[in-house]
Amino acid sequence: MIRDPKEVSSELIEIFLPTIVTIFYTTCLRVRQQLKNMEILILMLVLWYVGLFFQTFFLHRYAAHQSFTMSKFGEKICFIGTWIFQGSNYLSAYGYGIMHRMHHAYADTEKDVHSPKYDKSLFSMMWRTKTIYSSITNKEVEGIEERFTKDVPEWHWFDKFARSWVSRIGWGVFYTWFFYTYATAWWQWLALPIAFLMAPIHGAIINWFAHIYGYVNYKVGDTSKNMLPVDFLMMGESYHNNHHKHGNRANFGGVRWHEIDPTYVIMWVLDKLGMIHIKRLEVSVKREGLKKAA
């Protein structure tokens, strides 16, 4: 006798569904157990990589270089995302964009806002950078040329809130609470100052070390270098020599086969989805046969 397929399906569901549910539940418990005591590591990885993504994607490639376009709604989302993931060290797109354009215009000269060539130490360079950034963001600097200010995104009231001491202290309290709740060893507390100062640390790595260590693909009028042959740390920012050669190019890598720019990969996907539109530049990315990668 041929049985009704619906009846057979119902029996199979009755047999296997409890097993599937049990396996799923057991797997969730195992994953939870594996993640136990890793909350601090997860928080630091999120702050490092997602905060860095908004820095390089929104502040750097969009606000400073306008290497792609997006809607005003997308722009607002990026402002909010930058605030969430940079938290206590939120950077203004307006101040960052203008300051970074100045860096490219005056790279490694006395007018450069941050240069190992004219600063005695990493800390003095970063303090000078902070001072100049604050003055620009607060609009205390007069006579800034239009080439540095043109079309730089600005959301005045949100910037004022995100940069306020209320916001910064609020994020600091949250980080401290998180560590108090989830830290299981004294040494994990050593990461708390890094959480407070994540964005300046990102800036220091590139603006100091990527002008001292690494290899070059191009002769440029400054000391910029590609710090890492494979950028697993800085979301493409470490290809600094490539970037100083082609400042408005969306892809910081792509000159040598191993120079994969993670941020550009995300941008490429967003471009294909129609969420952003990458500007196609007619530039040659052929390297000049200089020093080999480390």
C-alpha positions as CSV (number, residue, x, y, z in Angstrom):
1,M,0.0,0.0,0.0
2,I,1.3,3.4,-1.0
3,R,1.3,5.8,2.0
4,D,0.3,9.4,1.8
5,P,3.5,11.6,1.4
6,K,2.1,14.1,3.8
7,E,1.7,11.4,6.5
8,V,5.3,10.2,5.9
9,S,6.6,13.8,6.2
10,S,4.8,14.3,9.4
11,E,6.3,11.2,10.9
12,L,9.8,12.2,9.8
13,I,9.3,15.6,11.4
14,E,8.2,14.0,14.7
15,I,11.2,11.7,14.6
16,F,14.0,14.2,13.7
17,L,12.7,17.5,15.0
18,P,13.5,16.8,18.7
19,T,17.0,15.6,17.6
20,I,17.6,18.8,15.6
21,V,16.4,21.0,18.4
22,T,18.7,19.1,20.9
23,I,21.7,19.4,18.6
24,F,21.1,23.2,18.1
25,Y,20.6,23.8,21.8
26,T,23.7,21.8,22.7
27,T,25.7,23.7,20.1
28,C,24.6,27.0,21.5
29,L,25.6,25.9,25.0
30,R,29.0,24.9,23.7
31,V,29.5,28.2,21.9
32,R,28.4,30.1,25.0
33,Q,30.9,28.1,27.0
34,Q,33.7,28.8,24.5
35,L,32.9,32.5,24.6
36,K,32.8,32.6,28.4
37,N,35.6,34.8,29.8
38,M,36.2,36.3,26.3
39,E,34.0,39.3,26.6
40,I,36.9,41.7,27.1
41,L,38.7,40.4,24.1
42,I,35.5,40.7,22.0
43,L,34.9,44.2,23.1
44,M,38.5,45.3,22.3
45,L,38.3,43.6,18.8
46,V,35.1,45.4,18.0
47,L,36.4,48.7,19.2
48,W,39.6,48.2,17.2
49,Y,38.3,47.0,13.9
50,V,34.9,48.5,13.7
51,G,36.1,51.8,15.1
52,L,39.0,51.7,12.6
53,F,36.6,50.9,9.7
54,F,34.5,54.0,10.4
55,Q,37.7,56.0,10.7
56,T,39.1,54.9,7.3
57,F,35.8,54.5,5.5
58,F,34.0,57.6,6.7
59,L,36.5,60.1,8.1
60,H,39.4,59.3,5.8
61,R,38.1,58.1,2.4
62,Y,34.8,60.0,2.5
63,A,35.3,63.2,4.5
64,A,38.9,63.9,3.6
65,H,39.3,62.5,0.1
66,Q,35.7,62.0,-1.2
67,S,36.7,58.9,-3.0
68,F,33.1,57.8,-3.1
69,T,29.6,59.3,-2.7
70,M,26.6,58.3,-0.7
71,S,23.2,59.7,0.3
72,K,22.7,62.2,3.1
73,F,21.0,59.4,5.1
74,G,24.0,57.2,4.7
75,E,26.2,60.0,5.8
76,K,24.1,60.4,9.0
77,I,24.4,56.7,9.6
78,C,28.1,57.0,9.4
79,F,28.2,59.9,11.9
80,I,26.2,57.8,14.4
81,G,28.3,54.6,13.7
82,T,31.5,56.6,14.3
83,W,30.2,57.8,17.6
84,I,29.1,54.3,18.7
85,F,32.3,52.6,17.8
86,Q,34.8,55.4,18.6
87,G,32.9,56.2,21.7
88,S,35.0,58.2,24.2
89,N,37.5,59.2,21.5
90,Y,35.0,60.3,18.8
91,L,36.5,62.3,15.9
92,S,34.6,64.9,14.0
93,A,34.4,64.3,10.3
94,Y,34.7,68.1,9.8
95,G,37.9,68.5,11.8
96,Y,39.4,65.3,10.6
97,G,38.7,66.0,6.9
98,I,40.2,69.4,6.9
99,M,43.2,68.4,9.0
100,H,44.0,65.4,6.8
101,R,43.8,67.4,3.6
102,M,46.4,69.8,5.2
103,H,48.6,66.8,6.0
104,H,48.6,65.7,2.3
105,A,49.3,69.3,1.1
106,Y,52.2,69.8,3.5
107,A,53.4,66.3,4.2
108,D,56.7,66.2,6.0
109,T,57.2,70.0,5.9
110,E,57.1,72.5,8.8
111,K,53.4,73.0,8.0
112,D,52.5,69.3,8.4
113,V,50.0,68.7,11.2
114,H,51.8,65.5,12.2
115,S,55.2,64.5,11.0
116,P,58.0,62.4,12.6
117,K,60.4,64.6,10.7
118,Y,59.5,67.7,12.7
119,D,58.4,66.2,16.0
120,K,60.9,65.0,18.6
121,S,58.7,62.1,19.8
122,L,55.5,60.2,19.2
123,F,53.8,61.9,22.1
124,S,54.8,65.4,21.1
125,M,53.5,64.7,17.5
126,M,50.2,63.4,18.8
127,W,49.7,66.3,21.3
128,R,50.3,68.8,18.5
129,T,47.9,66.9,16.2
130,K,45.3,67.0,19.0
131,T,45.8,70.8,19.5
132,I,45.4,71.5,15.8
133,Y,42.5,69.2,15.3
134,S,40.6,70.8,18.3
135,S,41.2,74.3,16.9
136,I,40.0,73.4,13.5
137,T,36.9,71.5,14.8
138,N,36.0,74.4,17.1
139,K,36.5,76.8,14.2
140,E,39.1,78.8,16.0
141,V,41.4,78.8,12.9
142,E,40.8,81.7,10.5
143,G,41.7,81.9,6.9
144,I,41.6,78.1,6.1
145,E,41.8,77.7,2.3
146,E,38.7,76.5,0.4
147,R,40.5,73.5,-0.9
148,F,40.7,72.2,2.6
149,T,37.1,72.9,3.5
150,K,35.2,72.3,0.3
151,D,32.3,69.7,0.7
152,V,33.7,68.4,4.0
153,P,30.6,66.8,5.7
154,E,29.4,68.5,8.9
155,W,26.6,67.7,11.3
156,H,27.1,70.5,13.8
157,W,24.7,69.7,16.6
158,F,25.6,66.0,16.5
159,D,29.3,66.8,16.5
160,K,28.8,69.1,19.5
161,F,27.0,66.3,21.4
162,A,29.4,63.5,20.4
163,R,32.4,65.6,21.3
164,S,31.0,66.8,24.6
165,W,32.3,65.7,28.0
166,V,28.9,64.3,28.8
167,S,29.3,61.8,25.9
168,R,33.0,61.1,26.5
169,I,32.5,60.5,30.2
170,G,29.4,58.4,29.5
171,W,31.3,56.1,27.2
172,G,34.2,56.0,29.8
173,V,31.7,54.9,32.4
174,F,30.3,52.2,30.1
175,Y,33.8,50.8,29.3
176,T,34.7,50.8,33.0
177,W,31.4,49.0,33.9
178,F,32.0,46.5,31.2
179,F,35.5,45.7,32.5
180,Y,34.2,45.6,36.1
181,T,31.5,43.1,35.1
182,Y,33.4,40.8,32.7
183,A,37.1,41.1,33.6
184,T,38.3,37.9,35.2
185,A,42.0,38.7,35.7
186,W,43.9,41.8,36.8
187,W,45.9,42.0,33.6
188,Q,42.7,42.5,31.5
189,W,42.3,45.9,33.1
190,L,45.5,47.0,31.3
191,A,43.4,47.1,28.1
192,L,41.0,49.8,29.6
193,P,43.2,52.8,28.7
194,I,43.4,51.5,25.1
195,A,39.6,51.5,24.9
196,F,39.6,55.1,26.1
197,L,42.2,56.1,23.5
198,M,41.6,53.8,20.6
199,A,41.3,56.4,17.8
200,P,44.5,58.3,18.8
201,I,46.3,55.0,18.9
202,H,45.2,54.2,15.4
203,G,46.4,57.7,14.3
204,A,49.7,57.3,16.0
205,I,50.5,53.9,14.3
206,I,50.0,55.3,10.8
207,N,51.2,58.9,11.2
208,W,54.4,57.9,13.1
209,F,55.4,54.4,12.3
210,A,54.2,54.3,8.7
211,H,56.5,57.3,8.0
212,I,59.5,55.4,9.5
213,Y,59.1,51.6,8.9
214,G,58.1,49.7,5.8
215,Y,58.7,49.6,2.1
216,V,57.8,51.9,-0.8
217,N,56.2,51.3,-4.2
218,Y,56.5,55.0,-5.3
219,K,58.9,57.9,-4.9
220,V,56.9,60.7,-3.3
221,G,57.8,64.0,-1.7
222,D,57.6,62.6,1.8
223,T,58.6,59.7,4.0
224,S,55.4,57.7,3.7
225,K,55.8,53.9,3.6
226,N,53.7,50.8,3.3
227,M,54.0,49.5,6.8
228,L,52.7,45.9,6.4
229,P,53.0,43.7,3.3
230,V,49.6,42.1,4.3
231,D,47.4,44.5,6.3
232,F,45.7,42.4,8.9
233,L,45.9,45.2,11.5
234,M,44.9,48.5,10.0
235,M,42.1,47.8,7.5
236,G,44.2,49.0,4.6
237,E,45.6,52.1,6.2
238,S,49.1,50.7,6.5
239,Y,49.5,51.0,2.7
240,H,50.5,54.6,3.3
241,N,53.0,55.0,0.5
242,N,50.4,53.9,-2.0
243,H,47.9,56.3,-0.5
244,H,50.2,59.3,-0.6
245,K,50.9,58.6,-4.3
246,H,47.2,58.4,-5.2
247,G,45.4,60.2,-2.4
248,N,41.9,60.2,-3.8
249,R,41.9,56.5,-4.9
250,A,39.5,54.4,-2.9
251,N,41.7,51.3,-2.9
252,F,44.8,51.8,-0.8
253,G,46.2,48.4,-1.8
254,G,46.2,46.7,-5.2
255,V,49.7,47.6,-6.3
256,R,51.4,44.3,-5.4
257,W,49.5,41.0,-5.4
258,H,49.5,40.7,-1.6
259,E,48.3,44.3,-0.9
260,I,44.7,43.5,-0.1
261,D,42.7,46.4,1.4
262,P,40.0,45.0,3.6
263,T,38.1,48.3,3.7
264,Y,38.0,48.5,-0.1
265,V,36.6,45.0,-0.3
266,I,33.7,46.2,1.9
267,M,33.4,49.3,-0.2
268,W,33.3,47.3,-3.4
269,V,30.4,45.2,-2.0
270,L,28.5,48.4,-0.9
271,D,29.1,49.9,-4.3
272,K,27.6,46.8,-6.0
273,L,24.6,47.0,-3.7
274,G,24.1,50.6,-4.7
275,M,24.6,51.9,-1.2
276,I,27.7,54.0,-2.2
277,H,29.2,55.0,-5.5
278,I,33.0,54.7,-5.8
279,K,34.6,57.3,-8.0
280,R,36.6,55.6,-10.7
281,L,40.0,57.4,-11.2
282,E,42.1,57.0,-14.3
283,V,45.4,56.5,-12.5
284,S,48.2,54.0,-13.1
285,V,48.9,51.9,-10.1
286,K,52.0,50.3,-11.5
287,R,54.8,50.4,-8.9
288,E,58.1,51.9,-9.7
289,G,60.3,48.9,-9.0
290,L,61.7,50.2,-5.8
291,K,62.5,48.5,-2.5
292,K,61.0,45.0,-2.2
293,A,58.4,44.2,0.5
294,A,59.7,42.8,3.7
